[in-house]
Amino acid sequence: MFSIGKKTIAPYDTVSYIKQMKVTALIADPLIKDVTRYAHGKNLTESLVIVLKEWVALKKIKRLNQSLQSRPLQFKKAYSAKIIRAINRKK
């Protein structure tokens, strides 16, 4: 048995207890309608998870783009497409 605060839970329940969070949120009805229409989840919870995952992925891409903008990729002087193709074919 594990304790989290005053609540005691069985070991097999800890994984789902720790990896999920129940949330109450006040969200405007038009936004909820848009989320369910575009996300195509089975229910509102699944639709929200889909939308949040996509939003996080977009933010990560935006941060990567900003990083590449400030520090662009640089190829080695000995870079050759022919050499790279040969390396890839060996794999």
Sequence and secondary structure as in RCSB ss.txt:
>XXXX:A:sequence
MFSIGKKTIAPYDTVSYIKQMKVTALIADPLIKDVTRYAHGKNLTESLVIVLKEWVALKKIKRLNQSLQSRPLQF
KKAYSAKIIRAINRKK
>XXXX:A:secstr
 EEETTEEE HHHHHHHHH         HHHHHHHHHHH  SSHHHHHHHHHHHHHHHHHHHHHHHHHHHS    
 TT  HHHHHHHHHH 
